[in-house]
Amino acid sequence: MFAVSPALVSIVLLLVRAVLTVAFVREFLVKAKDVPAFAKADGLAVPVAWFVTIAELAAAVAFATGVLAQWAGLGVVVLMIITTSLHVMAWHSPYWATKGGPEYDILLLTLAALIVVLGPGALSVPGLAGA
C-alpha cells in the first residue's frame, strides 16, 4: 500500500462527520415537524418517536463537534441495524432508495462505524473530543 498522513486521515474523518451531521440534522428536522405522524408512519409509540428524534439531533451535534462522536456513532450503528432490519423483514422494501429501500441506512451505518472505530479525528473540539 502507501503511507497515509495523519492530516489526511483527520480530513477524511472530518468529511465523514460532516456528512453524518447533515444527514441527522435533516432527519431531525423532518421528524420534528410532526413527531406523532412520524410515530404512526413507522409504527412507533410517540415517546419512542420523540426519543429517536432527539437522539438524531444529539448525534448531529456530536458529529459536528467530535464530542462524544464515537458514542453517537455506536448509537447510529444500532439504530441503522434496527432500521435496516425493519426494511427487510417488516416493510419488505425494495433495495433502491428511490423506492424507500435500506441502502441509505446502510451507508449511514457504515460511516458511523468508521467514527466508532477510528474516532472523530484531530479536527474536532479541542480537549473535549478525545481524538
N, CA, C and O atoms as a Tinker XYZ file with bonds, in Angstrom:
   524  protein
     1  N      0.842000   -1.196000    0.000000    73     2
     2  CA     0.000000    0.000000    0.000000    64     1     3
     3  C      0.874000    1.241000    0.000000    63     2     4     5
     4  O      2.033000    1.204000   -0.413000    81     3
     5  N      0.312000    2.320000    0.461000    73     3     6
     6  CA     1.043000    3.579000    0.529000    64     5     7
     7  C      0.792000    4.219000    1.881000    63     6     8     9
     8  O     -0.197000    3.929000    2.554000    81     7
     9  N      1.703000    5.091000    2.262000    73     7    10
    10  CA     1.587000    5.767000    3.554000    64     9    11
    11  C      0.520000    6.862000    3.478000    63    10    12    13
    12  O      0.423000    7.592000    2.491000    81    11
    13  N     -0.263000    6.953000    4.530000    73    11    14
    14  CA    -1.296000    7.985000    4.615000    64    13    15
    15  C     -0.945000    8.885000    5.789000    63    14    16    17
    16  O     -0.707000    8.409000    6.899000    81    15
    17  N     -0.915000   10.162000    5.542000    73    15    18
    18  CA    -0.541000   11.093000    6.610000    64    17    19
    19  C     -1.677000   11.232000    7.618000    63    18    20    21
    20  O     -2.849000   11.128000    7.258000    81    19
    21  N     -1.326000   11.467000    8.880000    73    19    22
    22  CA    -2.363000   11.703000    9.894000    64    21    23
    23  C     -3.257000   12.895000    9.542000    63    22    24    25
    24  O     -4.438000   12.908000    9.888000    81    23
    25  N     -2.700000   13.887000    8.861000    73    23    26
    26  CA    -3.513000   15.046000    8.469000    64    25    27
    27  C     -4.600000   14.631000    7.485000    63    26    28    29
    28  O     -5.736000   15.095000    7.580000    81    27
    29  N     -4.256000   13.760000    6.543000    73    27    30
    30  CA    -5.244000   13.290000    5.573000    64    29    31
    31  C     -6.330000   12.466000    6.261000    63    30    32    33
    32  O     -7.512000   12.602000    5.945000    81    31
    33  N     -5.930000   11.619000    7.196000    73    31    34
    34  CA    -6.913000   10.834000    7.955000    64    33    35
    35  C     -7.869000   11.766000    8.691000    63    34    36    37
    36  O     -9.078000   11.535000    8.698000    81    35
    37  N     -7.333000   12.822000    9.311000    73    35    38
    38  CA    -8.182000   13.776000   10.030000    64    37    39
    39  C     -9.154000   14.486000    9.098000    63    38    40    41
    40  O    -10.303000   14.729000    9.466000    81    39
    41  N     -8.704000   14.814000    7.906000    73    39    42
    42  CA    -9.578000   15.482000    6.935000    64    41    43
    43  C    -10.692000   14.535000    6.485000    63    42    44    45
    44  O    -11.846000   14.947000    6.374000    81    43
    45  N    -10.357000   13.281000    6.229000    73    43    46
    46  CA   -11.370000   12.304000    5.811000    64    45    47
    47  C    -12.380000   12.082000    6.928000    63    46    48    49
    48  O    -13.582000   12.026000    6.670000    81    47
    49  N    -11.909000   11.955000    8.168000    73    47    50
    50  CA   -12.830000   11.782000    9.292000    64    49    51
    51  C    -13.722000   13.007000    9.476000    63    50    52    53
    52  O    -14.894000   12.869000    9.824000    81    51
    53  N    -13.183000   14.196000    9.248000    73    51    54
    54  CA   -13.994000   15.415000    9.306000    64    53    55
    55  C    -15.069000   15.369000    8.220000    63    54    56    57
    56  O    -16.217000   15.736000    8.472000    81    55
    57  N    -14.714000   14.930000    7.038000    73    55    58
    58  CA   -15.686000   14.818000    5.946000    64    57    59
    59  C    -16.782000   13.804000    6.290000    63    58    60    61
    60  O    -17.961000   14.059000    6.048000    81    59
    61  N    -16.398000   12.667000    6.849000    73    59    62
    62  CA   -17.387000   11.661000    7.265000    64    61    63
    63  C    -18.312000   12.251000    8.317000    63    62    64    65
    64  O    -19.528000   12.073000    8.245000    81    63
    65  N    -17.742000   12.954000    9.301000    73    63    66
    66  CA   -18.565000   13.574000   10.344000    64    65    67
    67  C    -19.485000   14.638000    9.754000    63    66    68    69
    68  O    -20.622000   14.783000   10.202000    81    67
    69  N    -19.014000   15.381000    8.757000    73    67    70
    70  CA   -19.846000   16.419000    8.125000    64    69    71
    71  C    -21.041000   15.793000    7.413000    63    70    72    73
    72  O    -22.160000   16.297000    7.510000    81    71
    73  N    -20.805000   14.699000    6.700000    73    71    74
    74  CA   -21.903000   14.011000    6.008000    64    73    75
    75  C    -22.923000   13.500000    7.018000    63    74    76    77
    76  O    -24.128000   13.651000    6.819000    81    75
    77  N    -22.440000   12.894000    8.102000    73    75    78
    78  CA   -23.343000   12.401000    9.141000    64    77    79
    79  C    -24.097000   13.547000    9.814000    63    78    80    81
    80  O    -25.278000   13.407000   10.131000    81    79
    81  N    -23.433000   14.663000   10.031000    73    79    82
    82  CA   -24.088000   15.823000   10.638000    64    81    83
    83  C    -25.240000   16.305000    9.767000    63    82    84    85
    84  O    -26.351000   16.508000   10.257000    81    83
    85  N    -24.979000   16.486000    8.490000    73    83    86
    86  CA   -26.025000   16.956000    7.571000    64    85    87
    87  C    -27.183000   15.956000    7.525000    63    86    88    89
    88  O    -28.350000   16.348000    7.561000    81    87
    89  N    -26.859000   14.679000    7.447000    73    87    90
    90  CA   -27.908000   13.654000    7.377000    64    89    91
    91  C    -28.798000   13.685000    8.615000    63    90    92    93
    92  O    -30.020000   13.598000    8.503000    81    91
    93  N    -28.190000   13.810000    9.799000    73    91    94
    94  CA   -29.001000   13.735000   11.007000    64    93    95
    95  C    -29.672000   15.056000   11.369000    63    94    96    97
    96  O    -30.693000   15.047000   12.057000    81    95
    97  N    -29.137000   16.177000   10.931000    73    95    98
    98  CA   -29.881000   17.437000   11.071000    64    97    99
    99  C    -31.131000   17.358000   10.202000    63    98   100   101
   100  O    -32.219000   17.736000   10.637000    81    99
   101  N    -30.976000   16.868000    8.982000    73    99   102
   102  CA   -32.130000   16.740000    8.091000    64   101   103
   103  C    -33.163000   15.779000    8.678000    63   102   104   105
   104  O    -34.357000   16.081000    8.691000    81   103
   105  N    -32.713000   14.634000    9.159000    73   103   106
   106  CA   -33.646000   13.664000    9.740000    64   105   107
   107  C    -34.369000   14.258000   10.943000    63   106   108   109
   108  O    -35.572000   14.057000   11.110000    81   107
   109  N    -33.643000   14.986000   11.778000    73   107   110
   110  CA   -34.271000   15.642000   12.927000    64   109   111
   111  C    -35.343000   16.624000   12.464000    63   110   112   113
   112  O    -36.462000   16.608000   12.976000    81   111
   113  N    -35.009000   17.474000   11.502000    73   111   114
   114  CA   -35.959000   18.493000   11.038000    64   113   115
   115  C    -37.226000   17.869000   10.451000    63   114   116   117
   116  O    -38.331000   18.356000   10.688000    81   115
   117  N    -37.061000   16.797000    9.690000    73   115   118
   118  CA   -38.219000   16.122000    9.092000    64   117   119
   119  C    -39.115000   15.544000   10.184000    63   118   120   121
   120  O    -40.333000   15.714000   10.144000    81   119
   121  N    -38.517000   14.863000   11.154000    73   119   122
   122  CA   -39.304000   14.216000   12.204000    64   121   123
   123  C    -39.909000   15.231000   13.174000    63   122   124   125
   124  O    -41.041000   15.063000   13.627000    81   123
   125  N    -39.148000   16.287000   13.491000    73   123   126
   126  CA   -39.605000   17.275000   14.478000    64   125   127
   127  C    -40.813000   18.071000   13.990000    63   126   128   129
   128  O    -41.550000   18.629000   14.804000    81   127
   129  N    -41.026000   18.131000   12.685000    73   127   130
   130  CA   -42.191000   18.850000   12.160000    64   129   131
   131  C    -43.497000   18.230000   12.655000    63   130   132   133
   132  O    -44.468000   18.939000   12.922000    81   131
   133  N    -43.511000   16.892000   12.775000    73   131   134
   134  CA   -44.730000   16.203000   13.210000    64   133   135
   135  C    -44.345000   14.839000   13.775000    63   134   136   137
   136  O    -44.428000   13.826000   13.081000    81   135
   137  N    -43.929000   14.821000   15.025000    73   135   138
   138  CA   -43.480000   13.582000   15.658000    64   137   139
   139  C    -44.588000   12.531000   15.724000    63   138   140   141
   140  O    -44.318000   11.359000   15.463000    81   139
   141  N    -45.839000   12.909000   16.068000    73   139   142
   142  CA   -46.889000   11.883000   16.067000    64   141   143
   143  C    -47.094000   11.234000   14.685000    63   142   144   145
   144  O    -47.352000   10.034000   14.601000    81   143
   145  N    -46.982000   12.009000   13.624000    73   143   146
   146  CA   -47.117000   11.433000   12.278000    64   145   147
   147  C    -45.951000   10.497000   11.980000    63   146   148   149
   148  O    -46.142000    9.437000   11.384000    81   147
   149  N    -44.737000   10.884000   12.394000    73   147   150
   150  CA   -43.570000   10.005000   12.236000    64   149   151
   151  C    -43.795000    8.704000   13.002000    63   150   152   153
   152  O    -43.521000    7.619000   12.490000    81   151
   153  N    -44.292000    8.822000   14.228000    73   151   154
   154  CA   -44.548000    7.637000   15.050000    64   153   155
   155  C    -45.539000    6.706000   14.362000    63   154   156   157
   156  O    -45.325000    5.495000   14.298000    81   155
   157  N    -46.614000    7.274000   13.854000    73   155   158
   158  CA   -47.648000    6.469000   13.199000    64   157   159
   159  C    -47.096000    5.808000   11.935000    63   158   160   161
   160  O    -47.330000    4.622000   11.700000    81   159
   161  N    -46.368000    6.571000   11.126000    73   159   162
   162  CA   -45.844000    6.046000    9.868000    64   161   163
   163  C    -44.871000    4.888000   10.091000    63   162   164   165
   164  O    -44.822000    3.952000    9.293000    81   163
   165  N    -44.101000    4.954000   11.176000    73   163   166
   166  CA   -43.106000    3.907000   11.440000    64   165   167
   167  C    -43.575000    2.882000   12.468000    63   166   168   169
   168  O    -42.816000    1.989000   12.845000    81   167
   169  N    -44.817000    3.005000   12.921000    73   167   170
   170  CA   -45.354000    2.045000   13.868000    64   169   171
   171  C    -44.701000    2.117000   15.239000    63   170   172   173
   172  O    -44.502000    1.092000   15.892000    81   171
   173  N    -44.365000    3.333000   15.677000    73   171   174
   174  CA   -43.714000    3.540000   16.971000    64   173   175
   175  C    -44.665000    4.200000   17.955000    63   174   176   177
   176  O    -45.604000    4.892000   17.562000    81   175
   177  N    -44.416000    3.981000   19.221000    73   175   178
   178  CA   -45.113000    4.749000   20.244000    64   177   179
   179  C    -44.572000    6.181000   20.178000    63   178   180   181
   180  O    -43.401000    6.389000   19.862000    81   179
   181  N    -45.414000    7.153000   20.474000    73   179   182
   182  CA   -44.994000    8.555000   20.387000    64   181   183
   183  C    -43.776000    8.849000   21.267000    63   182   184   185
   184  O    -42.878000    9.555000   20.808000    81   183
   185  N    -43.694000    8.348000   22.509000    73   183   186
   186  CA   -42.479000    8.614000   23.297000    64   185   187
   187  C    -41.210000    8.047000   22.649000    63   186   188   189
   188  O    -40.145000    8.658000   22.739000    81   187
   189  N    -41.318000    6.904000   22.009000    73   187   190
   190  CA   -40.162000    6.326000   21.314000    64   189   191
   191  C    -39.788000    7.203000   20.122000    63   190   192   193
   192  O    -38.606000    7.421000   19.852000    81   191
   193  N    -40.786000    7.701000   19.417000    73   191   194
   194  CA   -40.527000    8.591000   18.278000    64   193   195
   195  C    -39.837000    9.876000   18.743000    63   194   196   197
   196  O    -38.926000   10.369000   18.078000    81   195
   197  N    -40.269000   10.413000   19.881000    73   195   198
   198  CA   -39.594000   11.597000   20.434000    64   197   199
   199  C    -38.147000   11.271000   20.795000    63   198   200   201
   200  O    -37.246000   12.066000   20.526000    81   199
   201  N    -37.920000   10.110000   21.401000    73   199   202
   202  CA   -36.560000    9.701000   21.751000    64   201   203
   203  C    -35.682000    9.639000   20.503000    63   202   204   205
   204  O    -34.568000   10.162000   20.499000    81   203
   205  N    -36.182000    9.003000   19.449000    73   203   206
   206  CA   -35.413000    8.891000   18.204000    64   205   207
   207  C    -35.128000   10.275000   17.628000    63   206   208   209
   208  O    -34.009000   10.548000   17.193000    81   207
   209  N    -36.122000   11.135000   17.625000    73   207   210
   210  CA   -35.967000   12.490000   17.076000    64   209   211
   211  C    -34.893000   13.260000   17.832000    63   210   212   213
   212  O    -34.019000   13.867000   17.214000    81   211
   213  N    -34.948000   13.244000   19.147000    73   211   214
   214  CA   -33.970000   13.970000   19.957000    64   213   215
   215  C    -32.590000   13.316000   19.856000    63   214   216   217
   216  O    -31.572000   14.007000   19.830000    81   215
   217  N    -32.562000   11.989000   19.800000    73   215   218
   218  CA   -31.281000   11.282000   19.660000    64   217   219
   219  C    -30.608000   11.630000   18.334000    63   218   220   221
   220  O    -29.383000   11.734000   18.273000    81   219
   221  N    -31.387000   11.810000   17.287000    73   219   222
   222  CA   -30.796000   12.184000   16.000000    64   221   223
   223  C    -30.211000   13.589000   16.050000    63   222   224   225
   224  O    -29.170000   13.842000   15.443000    81   223
   225  N    -30.856000   14.502000   16.757000    73   223   226
   226  CA   -30.284000   15.838000   16.930000    64   225   227
   227  C    -28.998000   15.765000   17.752000    63   226   228   229
   228  O    -28.006000   16.413000   17.416000    81   227
   229  N    -29.013000   14.980000   18.824000    73   227   230
   230  CA   -27.814000   14.823000   19.651000    64   229   231
   231  C    -26.666000   14.213000   18.842000    63   230   232   233
   232  O    -25.514000   14.622000   18.984000    81   231
   233  N    -26.983000   13.245000   18.006000    73   231   234
   234  CA   -25.960000   12.638000   17.152000    64   233   235
   235  C    -25.378000   13.675000   16.197000    63   234   236   237
   236  O    -24.165000   13.718000   15.991000    81   235
   237  N    -26.230000   14.504000   15.620000    73   235   238
   238  CA   -25.747000   15.548000   14.709000    64   237   239
   239  C    -24.782000   16.491000   15.417000    63   238   240   241
   240  O    -23.743000   16.848000   14.861000    81   239
   241  N    -25.119000   16.895000   16.637000    73   239   242
   242  CA   -24.241000   17.786000   17.408000    64   241   243
   243  C    -22.916000   17.081000   17.722000    63   242   244   245
   244  O    -21.846000   17.680000   17.614000    81   243
   245  N    -22.997000   15.819000   18.106000    73   243   246
   246  CA   -21.785000   15.053000   18.416000    64   245   247
   247  C    -20.892000   14.919000   17.188000    63   246   248   249
   248  O    -19.675000   15.076000   17.286000    81   247
   249  N    -21.483000   14.632000   16.042000    73   247   250
   250  CA   -20.690000   14.510000   14.823000    64   249   251
   251  C    -20.114000   15.864000   14.402000    63   250   252   253
   252  O    -18.979000   15.934000   13.931000    81   251
   253  N    -20.874000   16.914000   14.564000    73   251   254
   254  CA   -20.403000   18.246000   14.169000    64   253   255
   255  C    -19.192000   18.680000   14.987000    63   254   256   257
   256  O    -18.256000   19.271000   14.448000    81   255
   257  N    -19.206000   18.391000   16.271000    73   255   258
   258  CA   -18.144000   18.848000   17.162000    64   257   259
   259  C    -17.057000   17.810000   17.395000    63   258   260   261
   260  O    -15.920000   18.160000   17.708000    81   259
   261  N    -17.393000   16.560000   17.247000    73   259   262
   262  CA   -16.480000   15.478000   17.588000    64   261   263
   263  C    -16.630000   15.037000   19.034000    63   262   264   265
   264  O    -16.070000   14.015000   19.430000    81   263
   265  N    -17.375000   15.790000   19.823000    73   263   266
   266  CA   -17.573000   15.477000   21.235000    64   265   267
   267  C    -18.540000   14.293000   21.351000    63   266   268   269
   268  O    -19.670000   14.354000   20.867000    81   267
   269  N    -18.092000   13.242000   21.985000    73   267   270
   270  CA   -18.873000   12.006000   22.137000    64   269   271
   271  C    -19.257000   11.392000   20.782000    63   270   272   273
   272  O    -20.248000   10.668000   20.685000    81   271
   273  N    -18.482000   11.679000   19.759000    73   271   274
   274  CA   -18.801000   11.206000   18.411000    64   273   275
   275  C    -18.781000    9.682000   18.318000    63   274   276   277
   276  O    -19.590000    9.098000   17.597000    81   275
   277  N    -17.865000    9.032000   19.040000    73   275   278
   278  CA   -17.837000    7.574000   18.982000    64   277   279
   279  C    -19.092000    6.970000   19.612000    63   278   280   281
   280  O    -19.624000    5.983000   19.104000    81   279
   281  N    -19.563000    7.550000   20.700000    73   279   282
   282  CA   -20.808000    7.083000   21.318000    64   281   283
   283  C    -21.987000    7.328000   20.396000    63   282   284   285
   284  O    -22.859000    6.470000   20.254000    81   283
   285  N    -22.018000    8.502000   19.764000    73   283   286
   286  CA   -23.089000    8.797000   18.807000    64   285   287
   287  C    -23.030000    7.810000   17.648000    63   286   288   289
   288  O    -24.061000    7.319000   17.189000    81   287
   289  N    -21.820000    7.521000   17.178000    73   287   290
   290  CA   -21.653000    6.553000   16.098000    64   289   291
   291  C    -22.173000    5.179000   16.476000    63   290   292   293
   292  O    -22.812000    4.502000   15.669000    81   291
   293  N    -21.897000    4.772000   17.702000    73   291   294
   294  CA   -22.393000    3.479000   18.181000    64   293   295
   295  C    -23.922000    3.466000   18.204000    63   294   296   297
   296  O    -24.543000    2.483000   17.799000    81   295
   297  N    -24.522000    4.549000   18.674000    73   295   298
   298  CA   -25.979000    4.653000   18.670000    64   297   299
   299  C    -26.546000    4.600000   17.266000    63   298   300   301
   300  O    -27.570000    3.961000   17.025000    81   299
   301  N    -25.881000    5.270000   16.343000    73   299   302
   302  CA   -26.339000    5.264000   14.946000    64   301   303
   303  C    -26.203000    3.864000   14.349000    63   302   304   305
   304  O    -27.089000    3.412000   13.623000    81   303
   305  N    -25.113000    3.183000   14.645000    73   303   306
   306  CA   -24.949000    1.815000   14.142000    64   305   307
   307  C    -26.115000    0.941000   14.618000    63   306   308   309
   308  O    -26.708000    0.209000   13.826000    81   307
   309  N    -26.437000    1.019000   15.903000    73   307   310
   310  CA   -27.546000    0.226000   16.445000    64   309   311
   311  C    -28.871000    0.626000   15.775000    63   310   312   313
   312  O    -29.647000   -0.234000   15.358000    81   311
   313  N    -29.120000    1.940000   15.678000    73   311   314
   314  CA   -30.357000    2.422000   15.056000    64   313   315
   315  C    -30.467000    1.970000   13.604000    63   314   316   317
   316  O    -31.544000    1.574000   13.157000    81   315
   317  N    -29.365000    2.026000   12.868000    73   315   318
   318  CA   -29.405000    1.649000   11.455000    64   317   319
   319  C    -29.537000    0.138000   11.272000    63   318   320   321
   320  O    -30.109000   -0.314000   10.281000    81   319
   321  N    -29.015000   -0.645000   12.215000    73   319   322
   322  CA   -29.246000   -2.099000   12.154000    64   321   323
   323  C    -30.732000   -2.381000   12.345000    63   322   324   325
   324  O    -31.308000   -3.206000   11.637000    81   323
   325  N    -31.347000   -1.698000   13.298000    73   323   326
   326  CA   -32.783000   -1.870000   13.540000    64   325   327
   327  C    -33.579000   -1.423000   12.322000    63   326   328   329
   328  O    -34.478000   -2.130000   11.866000    81   327
   329  N    -33.249000   -0.252000   11.799000    73   327   330
   330  CA   -33.987000    0.281000   10.647000    64   329   331
   331  C    -33.825000   -0.605000    9.421000    63   330   332   333
   332  O    -34.795000   -0.874000    8.713000    81   331
   333  N    -32.606000   -1.057000    9.171000    73   331   334
   334  CA   -32.372000   -1.942000    8.023000    64   333   335
   335  C    -33.134000   -3.250000    8.195000    63   334   336   337
   336  O    -33.692000   -3.777000    7.233000    81   335
   337  N    -33.159000   -3.771000    9.412000    73   335   338
   338  CA   -33.929000   -4.991000    9.685000    64   337   339
   339  C    -35.413000   -4.777000    9.409000    63   338   340   341
   340  O    -36.075000   -5.644000    8.837000    81   339
   341  N    -35.936000   -3.618000    9.816000    73   339   342
   342  CA   -37.346000   -3.304000    9.532000    64   341   343
   343  C    -37.589000   -3.232000    8.031000    63   342   344   345
   344  O    -38.596000   -3.739000    7.538000    81   343
   345  N    -36.661000   -2.599000    7.299000    73   343   346
   346  CA   -36.801000   -2.527000    5.839000    64   345   347
   347  C    -36.940000   -3.922000    5.239000    63   346   348   349
   348  O    -37.794000   -4.164000    4.386000    81   347
   349  N    -36.095000   -4.825000    5.691000    73   347   350
   350  CA   -36.045000   -6.161000    5.094000    64   349   351
   351  C    -37.185000   -7.050000    5.590000    63   350   352   353
   352  O    -37.868000   -7.695000    4.794000    81   351
   353  N    -37.387000   -7.079000    6.908000    73   351   354
   354  CA   -38.292000   -8.076000    7.486000    64   353   355
   355  C    -39.738000   -7.613000    7.650000    63   354   356   357
   356  O    -40.660000   -8.414000    7.494000    81   355
   357  N    -39.949000   -6.344000    7.961000    73   355   358
   358  CA   -41.313000   -5.875000    8.236000    64   357   359
   359  C    -41.902000   -5.092000    7.063000    63   358   360   361
   360  O    -43.056000   -5.294000    6.687000    81   359
   361  N    -41.101000   -4.205000    6.497000    73   359   362
   362  CA   -41.622000   -3.335000    5.446000    64   361   363
   363  C    -41.453000   -3.937000    4.061000    63   362   364   365
   364  O    -42.093000   -3.482000    3.113000    81   363
   365  N    -40.611000   -4.942000    3.924000    73   363   366
   366  CA   -40.336000   -5.601000    2.633000    64   365   367
   367  C    -39.984000   -4.579000    1.554000    63   366   368   369
   368  O    -40.492000   -4.637000    0.434000    81   367
   369  N    -39.109000   -3.644000    1.912000    73   367   370
   370  CA   -38.706000   -2.585000    0.992000    64   369   371
   371  C    -37.840000   -3.142000   -0.128000    63   370   372   373
   372  O    -37.048000   -4.059000    0.086000    81   371
   373  N    -37.997000   -2.578000   -1.330000    73   371   374
   374  CA   -37.045000   -2.927000   -2.391000    64   373   375
   375  C    -35.696000   -2.297000   -2.041000    63   374   376   377
   376  O    -35.625000   -1.411000   -1.189000    81   375
   377  N    -34.652000   -2.745000   -2.683000    73   375   378
   378  CA   -33.325000   -2.244000   -2.326000    64   377   379
   379  C    -33.129000   -0.765000   -2.644000    63   378   380   381
   380  O    -32.427000   -0.081000   -1.899000    81   379
   381  N    -33.706000   -0.255000   -3.695000    73   379   382
   382  CA   -33.407000    1.091000   -4.177000    64   381   383
   383  C    -33.976000    2.177000   -3.270000    63   382   384   385
   384  O    -35.146000    2.127000   -2.889000    81   383
   385  N    -33.144000    3.157000   -2.926000    73   383   386
   386  CA   -33.542000    4.255000   -2.034000    64   385   387
   387  C    -34.704000    5.048000   -2.609000    63   386   388   389
   388  O    -35.563000    5.515000   -1.861000    81   387
   389  N    -34.742000    5.205000   -3.915000    73   387   390
   390  CA   -35.831000    5.959000   -4.534000    64   389   391
   391  C    -37.174000    5.283000   -4.322000    63   390   392   393
   392  O    -38.223000    5.905000   -4.495000    81   391
   393  N    -37.145000    4.014000   -3.949000    73   391   394
   394  CA   -38.370000    3.273000   -3.653000    64   393   395
   395  C    -38.485000    2.962000   -2.167000    63   394   396   397
   396  O    -39.222000    2.059000   -1.774000    81   395
   397  N    -37.753000    3.713000   -1.338000    73   395   398
   398  CA   -37.821000    3.523000    0.107000    64   397   399
   399  C    -36.945000    2.410000    0.640000    63   398   400   401
   400  O    -37.200000    1.875000    1.719000    81   399
   401  N    -35.910000    2.057000   -0.113000    73   399   402
   402  CA   -35.041000    0.953000    0.280000    64   401   403
   403  C    -34.035000    1.310000    1.363000    63   402   404   405
   404  O    -33.927000    2.473000    1.750000    81   403
   405  N    -33.296000    0.314000    1.856000    73   403   406
   406  CA   -32.430000    0.487000    3.016000    64   405   407
   407  C    -31.009000    0.952000    2.727000    63   406   408   409
   408  O    -30.244000    1.129000    3.676000    81   407
   409  N    -30.609000    1.159000    1.477000    73   407   410
   410  CA   -29.185000    1.422000    1.246000    64   409   411
   411  C    -28.705000    2.742000    1.854000    63   410   412   413
   412  O    -27.528000    2.854000    2.198000    81   411
   413  N    -29.565000    3.727000    1.995000    73   411   414
   414  CA   -29.186000    4.974000    2.684000    64   413   415
   415  C    -28.861000    4.671000    4.144000    63   414   416   417
   416  O    -27.886000    5.189000    4.688000    81   415
   417  N    -29.674000    3.836000    4.771000    73   415   418
   418  CA   -29.430000    3.440000    6.158000    64   417   419
   419  C    -28.132000    2.646000    6.278000    63   418   420   421
   420  O    -27.391000    2.810000    7.247000    81   419
   421  N    -27.856000    1.789000    5.300000    73   419   422
   422  CA   -26.620000    1.009000    5.302000    64   421   423
   423  C    -25.419000    1.932000    5.145000    63   422   424   425
   424  O    -24.387000    1.718000    5.781000    81   423
   425  N    -25.543000    2.952000    4.308000    73   423   426
   426  CA   -24.463000    3.933000    4.150000    64   425   427
   427  C    -24.215000    4.679000    5.463000    63   426   428   429
   428  O    -23.065000    4.844000    5.870000    81   427
   429  N    -25.279000    5.131000    6.126000    73   427   430
   430  CA   -25.117000    5.819000    7.413000    64   429   431
   431  C    -24.496000    4.895000    8.454000    63   430   432   433
   432  O    -23.657000    5.325000    9.245000    81   431
   433  N    -24.901000    3.639000    8.458000    73   431   434
   434  CA   -24.322000    2.654000    9.373000    64   433   435
   435  C    -22.818000    2.539000    9.132000    63   434   436   437
   436  O    -22.035000    2.544000   10.082000    81   435
   437  N    -22.417000    2.436000    7.877000    73   435   438
   438  CA   -21.006000    2.279000    7.536000    64   437   439
   439  C    -20.188000    3.509000    7.934000    63   438   440   441
   440  O    -19.099000    3.373000    8.492000    81   439
   441  N    -20.700000    4.699000    7.652000    73   439   442
   442  CA   -19.982000    5.925000    8.021000    64   441   443
   443  C    -19.875000    6.063000    9.542000    63   442   444   445
   444  O    -18.831000    6.452000   10.065000    81   443
   445  N    -20.959000    5.742000   10.243000    73   443   446
   446  CA   -20.931000    5.813000   11.711000    64   445   447
   447  C    -19.939000    4.797000   12.276000    63   446   448   449
   448  O    -19.246000    5.085000   13.252000    81   447
   449  N    -19.867000    3.610000   11.667000    73   447   450
   450  CA   -18.919000    2.587000   12.122000    64   449   451
   451  C    -17.483000    3.081000   11.978000    63   450   452   453
   452  O    -16.638000    2.763000   12.815000    81   451
   453  N    -17.193000    3.849000   10.935000    73   451   454
   454  CA   -15.856000    4.440000   10.785000    64   453   455
   455  C    -15.516000    5.336000   11.970000    63   454   456   457
   456  O    -14.398000    5.299000   12.482000    81   455
   457  N    -16.473000    6.131000   12.397000    73   455   458
   458  CA   -16.237000    7.022000   13.537000    64   457   459
   459  C    -16.081000    6.216000   14.822000    63   458   460   461
   460  O    -15.253000    6.555000   15.668000    81   459
   461  N    -16.865000    5.157000   14.974000    73   459   462
   462  CA   -16.736000    4.303000   16.166000    64   461   463
   463  C    -15.330000    3.713000   16.230000    63   462   464   465
   464  O    -14.701000    3.725000   17.287000    81   463
   465  N    -14.840000    3.204000   15.119000    73   463   466
   466  CA   -13.555000    2.506000   15.090000    64   465   467
   467  C    -12.372000    3.465000   15.121000    63   466   468   469
   468  O    -11.401000    3.222000   15.839000    81   467
   469  N    -12.437000    4.552000   14.354000    73   467   470
   470  CA   -11.282000    5.451000   14.207000    64   469   471
   471  C    -11.344000    6.692000   15.091000    63   470   472   473
   472  O    -10.343000    7.395000   15.236000    81   471
   473  N    -12.503000    6.971000   15.684000    73   471   474
   474  CA   -12.652000    8.183000   16.479000    64   473   475
   475  C    -12.975000    9.372000   15.599000    63   474   476   477
   476  O    -13.070000    9.235000   14.379000    81   475
   477  N    -13.146000   10.548000   16.208000    73   475   478
   478  CA   -13.560000   11.727000   15.454000    64   477   479
   479  C    -12.446000   12.377000   14.646000    63   478   480   481
   480  O    -12.721000   13.193000   13.766000    81   479
   481  N    -11.199000   12.032000   14.926000    73   479   482
   482  CA   -10.073000   12.664000   14.247000    64   481   483
   483  C     -9.611000   13.903000   14.990000    63   482   484   485
   484  O    -10.263000   14.370000   15.924000    81   483
   485  N     -8.485000   14.420000   14.562000    73   483   486
   486  CA    -7.870000   15.558000   15.255000    64   485   487
   487  C     -8.620000   16.871000   15.031000    63   486   488   489
   488  O     -8.460000   17.813000   15.807000    81   487
   489  N     -9.432000   16.943000   13.984000    73   487   490
   490  CA   -10.149000   18.174000   13.668000    64   489   491
   491  C    -11.510000   18.174000   14.358000    63   490   492   493
   492  O    -12.551000   18.062000   13.711000    81   491
   493  N    -11.478000   18.301000   15.669000    73   491   494
   494  CA   -12.700000   18.334000   16.473000    64   493   495
   495  C    -12.486000   19.301000   17.620000    63   494   496   497
   496  O    -11.401000   19.861000   17.774000    81   495
   497  N    -13.514000   19.498000   18.422000    73   495   498
   498  CA   -13.418000   20.478000   19.509000    64   497   499
   499  C    -12.259000   20.065000   20.427000    63   498   500   501
   500  O    -12.287000   18.982000   21.011000    81   499
   501  N    -11.235000   20.935000   20.554000    73   499   502
   502  CA   -10.046000   20.585000   21.345000    64   501   503
   503  C    -10.364000   20.281000   22.795000    63   502   504   505
   504  O    -11.152000   20.970000   23.443000    81   503
   505  N     -9.728000   19.232000   23.282000    73   503   506
   506  CA    -9.827000   18.907000   24.699000    64   505   507
   507  C    -11.097000   18.193000   25.096000    63   506   508   509
   508  O    -11.166000   17.635000   26.191000    81   507
   509  N    -12.099000   18.192000   24.246000    73   507   510
   510  CA   -13.379000   17.566000   24.601000    64   509   511
   511  C    -13.643000   16.289000   23.832000    63   510   512   513
   512  O    -14.328000   15.393000   24.325000    81   511
   513  N    -13.105000   16.201000   22.625000    73   511   514
   514  CA   -13.440000   15.079000   21.761000    64   513   515
   515  C    -12.618000   13.832000   22.063000    63   514   516   517
   516  O    -13.053000   12.723000   21.754000    81   515
   517  N    -11.465000   13.987000   22.648000    73   515   518
   518  CA   -10.629000   12.829000   22.962000    64   517   519
   519  C    -10.194000   12.078000   21.730000    63   518   520   521
   520  O    -10.284000   10.851000   21.682000    81   519
   521  N     -9.722000   12.803000   20.729000    73   519   522
   522  CA    -9.325000   12.188000   19.463000    64   521   523
   523  C     -8.167000   11.241000   19.614000    63   522   524
   524  O     -7.722000   10.648000   18.632000    81   523
